[in-house]
Amino acid sequence: AQGVGSGKSVIGLSAFTELHSQGKVKKGIFCVPSVVQQQMHAEALRFLEPGQYKWSSGTGASREERIAALKDPENHFSITTHQSLRDDLLYLGAQHAGMTEAALARHLDSQTPAQRQEWMKGLMEREGINADYLMVDEGHNLLNREGKENSAMANTLDALSANASHYVNATADPIKND
């Protein structure tokens, strides 16, 4: 938890590049609010060595383009929004399950966290999405907690983060709605 403008994006990028240089991660996902998506792309252009990494900024990309970027083995990382990532994963999962995305979201909500993690692991394997690094900016928006109804976004991204070997949950607001 660091304040706005404190460098969380650069910390996330540098963590990914350091882990990648050590061979500990191959592919990453940077999940950010829509207002930060272009900024994250600009930070990568500014701070990463030109030509060393290939990434998808996701800005203005269609669902098909976003999913292709997640699957592309030559793409080092994808920058996507919370909503797009949730929707893309539910879309892929619903196709496999033969149900609507809304029905899948309800089904996931009825599962335990361990069951959702296992579902996500299988989905990622079937789809060939091998992201082992995940950074979520403004991660406080994804909290499931006692006394609050779980959200489809939190259920989906919690399951994704549980399957990433390296996870950075960044926020400028350590307490939701405060």
Phi, psi and chi 1 to 4 in degrees:
 res  aa     phi    psi   chi1   chi2   chi3   chi4
   1 ALA       -  112.8      -      -      -      -
   2 GLN  -136.2  155.2  -65.3 -173.8  -35.7      -
   3 GLY   -64.2  164.6      -      -      -      -
   4 VAL   -59.0  134.6  173.6      -      -      -
   5 GLY    78.8   11.3      -      -      -      -
   6 SER   -87.0   -7.3   62.3      -      -      -
   7 GLY   105.6   22.2      -      -      -      -
   8 LYS   -60.8  -37.2  -67.4 -178.2  -60.1  -64.1
   9 SER   -62.8  -44.7  -61.9      -      -      -
  10 VAL   -67.5  -36.9  175.7      -      -      -
  11 ILE   -61.2  -45.8  -69.9  168.8      -      -
  12 GLY   -62.0  -44.4      -      -      -      -
  13 LEU   -64.5  -43.5  -73.0  166.7      -      -
  14 SER   -68.9  -35.5   63.1      -      -      -
  15 ALA   -62.8  -44.8      -      -      -      -
  16 PHE   -61.1  -49.3  172.5   79.9      -      -
  17 THR   -66.0  -35.9   58.4      -      -      -
  18 GLU   -66.2  -46.3  179.0   64.1   17.6      -
  19 LEU   -64.6  -38.5  -68.8  164.3      -      -
  20 HIS   -64.3  -42.9 -173.7  -90.9      -      -
  21 SER   -64.6  -26.9   72.7      -      -      -
  22 GLN   -87.0   -2.5  -65.4  174.6   12.3      -
  23 GLY    76.2   14.6      -      -      -      -
  24 LYS   -86.2  -22.3  -66.4 -179.5  178.6  177.8
  25 VAL  -137.8  150.4  -60.6      -      -      -
  26 LYS  -111.6  -37.4  -67.2 -178.4 -178.8  177.6
  27 LYS  -140.8  144.0 -171.2  169.9  180.0   95.3
  28 GLY  -129.9  162.0      -      -      -      -
  29 ILE  -128.5  128.2  -61.8  173.6      -      -
  30 PHE  -108.8  111.3  -70.3   81.2      -      -
  31 CYS  -105.3  111.6 -175.3      -      -      -
  32 VAL  -133.4  160.4  -58.9      -      -      -
  33 PRO   -62.5  154.5  -19.9   30.9      -      -
  34 SER   -59.0  -32.6   59.1      -      -      -
  35 VAL   -71.8  -11.8  -62.4      -      -      -
  36 VAL  -105.7  -13.2  178.0      -      -      -
  37 GLN   -56.5  -51.0 -166.4  172.4   18.6      -
  38 GLN   -68.2  -34.5 -170.8   58.1   38.5      -
  39 GLN   -62.9  -42.1  173.2 -161.4  -25.1      -
  40 MET   -62.6  -41.3 -169.0   70.4  171.7      -
  41 HIS   -61.1  -45.6  173.0   67.2      -      -
  42 ALA   -63.3  -38.1      -      -      -      -
  43 GLU   -64.6  -40.5  -61.7  -80.2   -3.8      -
  44 ALA   -63.3  -43.3      -      -      -      -
  45 LEU   -62.1  -38.3  -73.8  171.6      -      -
  46 ARG   -74.5  -40.9  179.6  176.1  176.3 -160.5
  47 PHE  -103.9  -17.9  -70.5  104.6      -      -
  48 LEU   -92.6  147.4  -59.4 -177.4      -      -
  49 GLU   -63.0  125.7 -173.4  175.2  -35.4      -
  50 PRO   -54.6  131.5  -25.2   34.6      -      -
  51 GLY    82.8   -9.3      -      -      -      -
  52 GLN   -77.0  -33.6 -173.2  169.1   -1.1      -
  53 TYR  -126.3  144.1  -64.0   96.9      -      -
  54 LYS  -110.6  133.1  177.5 -175.3  171.8 -166.2
  55 TRP  -146.4  164.3   68.2   87.2      -      -
  56 SER  -110.6  126.2  165.3      -      -      -
  57 SER   -80.9  -19.6   70.3      -      -      -
  58 GLY    74.0  -13.3      -      -      -      -
  59 THR   -62.6  118.3  -54.1      -      -      -
  60 GLY    75.3    6.1      -      -      -      -
  61 ALA   -76.5  147.0      -      -      -      -
  62 SER   -76.8  168.9   67.8      -      -      -
  63 ARG   -56.4  -46.1  172.2 -178.0  -76.2  164.9
  64 GLU   -60.6  -41.6  -68.0   76.1   22.1      -
  65 GLU   -67.3  -40.3  -68.3  167.7  -33.2      -
  66 ARG   -64.5  -44.8  -68.9 -172.0  -49.0  -96.7
  67 ILE   -65.8  -40.9  -69.2  171.6      -      -
  68 ALA   -60.7  -39.6      -      -      -      -
  69 ALA   -65.4  -39.2      -      -      -      -
  70 LEU   -64.0  -33.7  -71.2  170.0      -      -
  71 LYS   -86.9  -21.2  -67.1  179.7  177.9 -173.6
  72 ASP   -63.3  113.6 -177.6   -5.9      -      -
  73 PRO   -68.0  -16.7   22.1  -28.7      -      -
  74 GLU   -86.3  -12.1  -58.7  -60.0  -44.9      -
  75 ASN   -87.1  118.4 -168.1   29.6      -      -
  76 HIS   -72.2  -37.3  -68.4   97.4      -      -
  77 PHE  -157.0  158.8   59.3   88.7      -      -
  78 SER  -119.5  139.1  -65.6      -      -      -
  79 ILE  -106.6  121.0  -57.3  168.9      -      -
  80 THR  -140.6  166.3 -174.0      -      -      -
  81 THR   -90.4  161.8   66.2      -      -      -
  82 HIS   -55.7  -48.4  -58.7  108.6      -      -
  83 GLN   -65.5  -43.3  -66.5   81.8    2.1      -
  84 SER   -63.9  -42.9  -68.4      -      -      -
  85 LEU   -65.2  -46.1 -173.9   56.5      -      -
  86 ARG   -57.0  -50.7  172.7 -156.2   58.6 -154.0
  87 ASP   -62.9  -40.3  -67.4  -10.9      -      -
  88 ASP   -66.5  -41.6  -66.2  -14.7      -      -
  89 LEU   -68.9  -41.0  -66.5  171.3      -      -
  90 LEU   -65.9  -37.1  -72.5  174.4      -      -
  91 TYR   -61.2  -49.1  169.2   78.8      -      -
  92 LEU   -63.8  -43.5  -68.1  170.1      -      -
  93 GLY   -64.8  -38.9      -      -      -      -
  94 ALA   -65.7  -36.7      -      -      -      -
  95 GLN   -60.7  -44.4  -75.0 -174.3  -42.4      -
  96 HIS   -67.2  -37.9  -73.4  -75.0      -      -
  97 ALA   -84.3  -11.8      -      -      -      -
  98 GLY    68.6   37.2      -      -      -      -
  99 MET  -139.7  172.2   60.5  176.9   65.9      -
 100 THR   -74.8  162.3   67.0      -      -      -
 101 GLU   -63.3  -38.6  -65.8  160.8   50.8      -
 102 ALA   -65.0  -40.3      -      -      -      -
 103 ALA   -66.3  -38.9      -      -      -      -
 104 LEU   -65.0  -42.5  176.1   59.3      -      -
 105 ALA   -59.8  -41.5      -      -      -      -
 106 ARG   -65.6  -40.4  -73.2 -170.4  -58.2  -86.0
 107 HIS   -62.4  -44.9  175.6   68.6      -      -
 108 LEU   -62.3  -36.5  -68.1  174.0      -      -
 109 ASP   -65.6  -26.6 -165.1   42.7      -      -
 110 SER   -81.9   -9.0   71.8      -      -      -
 111 GLN   -90.2  163.3  -66.7 -176.7  -38.4      -
 112 THR   -78.6  161.2   66.4      -      -      -
 113 PRO   -55.1  -39.1  -29.4   37.1      -      -
 114 ALA   -64.1  -39.1      -      -      -      -
 115 GLN   -66.3  -40.6  -70.4  169.9  -39.3      -
 116 ARG   -64.7  -39.3  -73.2 -169.1  -67.9  -90.3
 117 GLN   -61.9  -43.1  -68.4  167.6   18.7      -
 118 GLU   -65.8  -40.6 -168.2   60.7   32.1      -
 119 TRP   -59.2  -46.9  167.2   80.1      -      -
 120 MET   -64.3  -40.9 -177.9   62.7   70.8      -
 121 LYS   -58.0  -46.4 -179.0  179.7  178.2 -177.5
 122 GLY   -64.2  -41.0      -      -      -      -
 123 LEU   -62.0  -47.3  176.5   65.9      -      -
 124 MET   -62.4  -41.1  -59.5  -66.0  -85.6      -
 125 GLU   -64.5  -46.8  -72.3  172.0   -3.6      -
 126 ARG   -61.9  -37.0  -78.9 -169.9  -54.2  -84.5
 127 GLU   -88.2   -7.8  -68.7  -64.3  -29.7      -
 128 GLY    70.4   32.0      -      -      -      -
 129 ILE  -100.8  110.6  -59.2  171.9      -      -
 130 ASN  -111.2   47.2  -60.4  -48.8      -      -
 131 ALA   -77.5  118.1      -      -      -      -
 132 ASP  -110.3    3.5   43.3   11.8      -      -
 133 TYR  -130.5  131.1  178.4   90.8      -      -
 134 LEU  -134.5  127.7  174.8   63.8      -      -
 135 MET  -119.3  127.1  178.1 -173.0  174.7      -
 136 VAL  -114.3  118.1  174.9      -      -      -
 137 ASP   -90.4  145.2 -171.2   23.6      -      -
 138 GLU    57.9   43.9  -62.7  -55.7  -40.8      -
 139 GLY   -62.8  -17.8      -      -      -      -
 140 HIS   -62.6  -20.9   64.4  -81.3      -      -
 141 ASN   -74.3   -7.4  -71.2  -38.5      -      -
 142 LEU  -107.4   16.2  -53.3  178.2      -      -
 143 LEU   -78.7  126.8  -61.5  175.2      -      -
 144 ASN   -96.0  135.4  -79.7  -25.8      -      -
 145 ARG  -151.7  159.9   61.5 -175.3 -177.9  -85.3
 146 GLU   -57.7  135.0 -170.4  173.8  -23.0      -
 147 GLY    89.8   -3.8      -      -      -      -
 148 LYS  -123.7  137.6  173.9 -162.8  156.9  -78.8
 149 GLU   -66.6  133.7 -167.9  171.9  -45.6      -
 150 ASN   -62.9  148.1  -72.8   -4.2      -      -
 151 SER  -104.0  154.7   70.7      -      -      -
 152 ALA   -61.9  -35.3      -      -      -      -
 153 MET   -65.7  -47.4 -172.8  172.5  -46.0      -
 154 ALA   -64.0  -42.9      -      -      -      -
 155 ASN   -60.4  -44.4  -74.2  -19.4      -      -
 156 THR   -69.0  -49.3  -54.8      -      -      -
 157 LEU   -75.3  -28.0  -63.8 -175.9      -      -
 158 ASP   -61.3  -44.1  -79.5   -8.1      -      -
 159 ALA   -64.9  -38.2      -      -      -      -
 160 LEU   -65.8  -46.5 -179.6   62.6      -      -
 161 SER   -63.8  -33.1   68.7      -      -      -
 162 ALA   -66.5  -21.0      -      -      -      -
 163 ASN   -99.5   -1.6  -77.2  -73.4      -      -
 164 ALA   -90.4  133.7      -      -      -      -
 165 SER   -69.7  -23.9   60.6      -      -      -
 166 HIS  -135.2  126.7  -65.9   81.0      -      -
 167 TYR  -135.5  127.3  174.7   44.3      -      -
 168 VAL  -115.0  119.1  176.4      -      -      -
 169 ASN  -108.7  104.7 -174.2  -17.5      -      -
 170 ALA  -106.3  145.6      -      -      -      -
 171 THR  -154.9  150.8 -173.8      -      -      -
 172 ALA  -100.7   -6.8      -      -      -      -
 173 ASP  -124.1   92.4  -58.7  -58.5      -      -
 174 PRO   -65.6  -22.1   21.0  -28.9      -      -
 175 ILE  -121.4  119.8  -58.8  174.0      -      -
 176 LYS   -57.9  137.2 -173.0  173.4  179.9  172.3
 177 ASN    63.7   23.6  -61.4  -33.5      -      -
 178 ASP  -125.2      - -175.1  -10.6      -      -
